[in-house]
């Protein structure tokens, strides 16, 4: 049977619960949405919620790179059960009855594609058994096995759901960008954002810098700014991606080398991020869609608007906060249809492919 006939047999409407946990540790994003294919993909967001992490889970997730393999496997098992319980509560709370499958990204524990591995916890088969639903998950591993970066994976959604924008930029733990160039989708991580800003604002006993007010009150340290802008990563050609390990091993030591106030670190890092992001937007008459929690840092957005030529579009709250979760739902849909959900032009893999694992629940006879 050829792929065209296979696709024709499939439904063009999907009801999906999708789940995402990002490096900024804001919490677990859970989304219930519908996808419809009618010549092009359309979506409807129906229910959504972010479930904050407990302090215990925050501490565990912050230190995953320090766990032994055995201990990491234990955390993975615990996190998978925890994730399943949160998803089940979401389904019950919203009285959701029609679900084709659950699409779960999990939470990135380790990511080093140059050495051939990436590991997301929360992708165990017990998710399907506990939820009694089909689960599609672990979207990154296959891409790394094919020589890719395993990231970013959202650009297929940018292409199919948000293709009317010149650039799609997400401001989460990291800033990443996606755009069309020579009829190919290009995407990569630009720089760290919330993963560093939150690290330092936590030292002031805040979860985040509300609207960037603390950063705005600080002084720009030009020496630190120069050191950050000189990081070798920024001269590398895509495909490329960033990780928690890189931030911990490279970025934090540079910042710690300066004995300056936290508000000055925040001010300087906002400027650094704005400079790195704006470099890609300095083209005439382009429109850039910004999503992710970082858009609430009004000072960062203000600096990007000043430093770039693009028109900056901030969408509705549900798209700002849940676009990544939405796209992982679409990745699940494409996997079910055996269609490409991972682009070699984005990740550097040997070929376009349909990535992810499908787990069906145990049937009790």
N, C-alpha and C positions, 0 to 999 in steps of 0.2 A: 504494500500500500504506500503510495507516495505521500509526502507531507501535506500537499494541498488537499487531497481527499481526507486525510486524517483531520485536518483543521476544519473542513466542511462539516464533519460529523459532530463537532463540538458545539456546545452552547456559546452564545456571544454575550451572555450576561452572567456575572459572578458576584456573589455576596461573600465578602472576605473580612475576617478579623485579622488585622496586622499589628505587629508588635516591634518596637524599636527601643534600644537603650544606647545612648550615646556616651562618648568619653567625658562630657561635661558633668555627668552624674546628676542631671536634673531629676531623673526618675525614669519610670517605664512609660513610654507613650503607647497607648492602646487605641486603636481606631477601628470602627466598623464602617465599611464603605461598599459601594457597588460600582462595578466596572461594566461598561457596555461598549461593544465593538460594532460600529455601523459605518464601515469604511475608514474610520479613525477611532481612536480610543477616547471615551469620555468617562467621567467619574462623578459620583455623588458621595459626599461625606455625610454620614448619618449620625453617628455617636462617636465621641472621643473623650479621652481622659488621660491625664498624666498622674501616675501614682508615685509620690516621692519615696525615695529610699530611706529606710531607717538609718540611724547613725552607724549601727553595726554593719549593715550592708555597704554603706558608703566607704567605711574603712577597709573592708575586705576588697572591694572593687578597686580602690585606689592603689592597693599593694599587690595586685595579682601577679605582677612581673617578678615578685620576690618569692613566690610559692614554689616548692618542689613539684615535680610532675605528679607524684602521688597525692600531695595535698591539693593541687590544682584540680585533679580529677574529683576529689571529694567535694570541693567547692562547686564544681560543675554540676554534680549530682544534686546538691542542695539547691543551687540556683535554678536548675530546671524544674524542680518541684515547686519552688517559690514562685517562679514565673507562671507555671500552670495554674496555681491557686489564684494569682492575681487576674489572669485571663478569665478563669471560670467565674470569679466574682463580678467582673465587668460584664460578661455575657448575661449572668443572672440579674444583675442590677438593672440592666437595660432591656430585659425581657426579649433578648435576641433569639429568634427561633430559626431563621433561615441562614445557614452557614455552609458554604461550599468547602472551605478549608481555613485553617489558621496559617498565616505566613509570619514567621518569626526570624528576626535578624540575630537575636541573642545579644550578648555583650562581649566586646573584644577584650580578650585577656592578653594575648600575645600576637604581634604582627611584625614579621620580618621576612617579606617576600624574597629579598636578596638571598636569604639562606633557605628559602623554600618552605616556609611554614607560616601559617596564620591559624589562630585558635579562638573561636568564639564560644564562651560558655552559654549554657541554656539551649542547647540543640540536641538534647537526648531524646531517645524514642519514648521515654516515659511521658513526655508532653502529650503525645497522641493518646496514650493509654489513660492518663488522668482526665484529659479533656473529652475523651470519646469522640474525637474529631480527627480528620486527616490533617496532618501538619506538614508544611513545606518550610524548610529551614536550611541553615548552614550554607549560605549562598556564596561564600568567599573561597572555600577550600579548593574546589575544582579549578578555579581560575588560577590560583597559585601553582597547582600541579601542572597547569598548561603553560607555565612560565610567565604568568601575569602578576600584577601587583595585588590582585584580590580587592582592589579599591581604586577609585570610588565606583560604586555600583548604581548609584542614583541616576547617572546621566541617561540611561535608557528611558527612565521616566520623564526626564527633562525633554527628551526628544519626542516622545509619544504623547505626553500630557501637557507640556508647557513649551511646545516648539515655536510659539509666536513671539518669544523673547529672544533677543540676541545673546544674552548671557543669563545663566541661572547660577546664583551664588548662595551657598548655605553657610551661615555663620553659627557653627556649633562649637564643639571642642576645638575643631579645626575649621578654617575657611576653605571651602572647595568651590571650584568653578567648572562650568560645563558650557560648551558652545559648538556650533557647526563650523567646520573649516574644510574647504575643498570636498564638500559632500560627505565628510566624516565627522562623527561626534568626537570631540576632544574634551578631556576632563582630567583634573588632577587636584591634589591638595595644594593650596597656596601657602598657608602659614598657620601656626597655632593661634587660637583666639581665646575662647572661654576656658580652655584647659589650663592656660597660664593665668588669665585674669582672675578666675575663681580661686586658684591656688593661693594667690596673694591676698585677695580680699577676705578669704577664710581666716587669715591671720588677724584680721580686725574683727572677727566674730560675725561676719556677714556671709550669707550664702552666695551673694552676687552683688555687684556694684550697681545699685538702682539707677537706671538711666545714664550710667557712667559719671555720676556726680562726683564721686571720690576721685576718679581719674582726671576729671576736668579741673579739680582743685589743686592738682599736683603740678610740679615743674618738669619740663622736658629736660632729660639728661642726654645731651647730644653725643657724648662718648658711648654710652650704653646703646643709644639708638644706632650709631654707626656700627658697633659690634654685632648687633642683631641683624642689621641689614646686610652684613658681610657674610652671613652663614652660607656655607657651600651649597646647601640644598637649593637656594634660590637661583643658582646658575645652572642647575641640572635641567635637562630637557625632559618633558613628559614622555611616557607615563611615569608618574612618581607619586608616592603617598607618604604620609607622616604617621607616627605612632607615639603612644605614651612613653615607650622606652626612649625614643629620640629626644623628647622633651626633657625627660628626667636626666638623661646622660649629657645632653648638649646645651639646651636652652637655660635650664635652671642654674647650672654652674656659672654660666656667663653673667646672669643677673645677680647671683649671690656674690660675685666678685666685686660688686659695687655696694658700698655701705651707704645706702640712701633710703629715705623714707618710703613706706609702702605706697603712699599716694603718688610719689614720683615714679615708682616702678610702673604703676598702673597707667599714669599719663604717658610715659615713654612707650609702653607696650601697645597702647591704643594707637599711638602715632605710627609705630612699626607696622602693625596690622593694616592700618589705613593705607600706608605707602605701598605695601606689598599687593594689596587687593586692587588699588587704583591703577597700578602699572598695567593691568590687563584691561582696564576700562577706558583708557585714554584714546578712544577712537571716536570719530564724529558721528553724531546722530544714532547712537546705539541706546538700547533699552535693556536695563539689567533688573531681573527679578531677585529680590533678596528675601531669604527665609531663614529660619532657625532662631534660637533664643537670643543670639547676638544682636538682632535687629532692635531689641528693646534697650540696648546700650545707645541711647540717642547721641551721646558724644562721639562714639565711633562712627555712627551713620553720618553725623555732621562733618566729621573729618574726611570721610570718603567722598561726600558730595563736594567738598571744597577742593579735594585733590584730583578728582576725576572729571571726565567730560560726559559720562553717560547719564541718562535719566534714570534715577534710582526709584524703583517701584517696590513699595511695601504692600503686600496683599492682606487679605483678611486673616484674622487670628488663627483660624483652623488650618490655613495653608502655611502660615508662618511656623506654627509649632508642630504640625503633623505631616508636612510634605514628605519627609523621609519615611515615616511609617506608611504613608499612602503608597509610595513608590515600591516599598518592599511587598506590599499587597499585589501590585502590578507584576513584580518579579515572579511572585507565586503563580499568578494567572498565566504568564508566559511559559513558566515551567510546566504547568498542567497541560498546556497546549503544545508542548514540545517545540516552542518557538524561541528564538534567540532572546536572552535576557542579559547577556554579558558581552560587551563589545570589545574586540581586540584593539580597536583604535584608541580606546580609553585605558585599558589595563595593560596592554602590551602582551597579552596572551597569544599563543600560536594561532588561534582561530576564534571566531565568534562561536558562542555555545549557549546551551540552555543549562544554567547552573542551579544547584540546590539538591537537597535530599528530600524524598517524600516518605513520610511515616504514616502508615494506616494503623488505627487503634486495634488492640487485641479484641477479638470477638469472643465473648464468653458463651460457650455452648451449654 
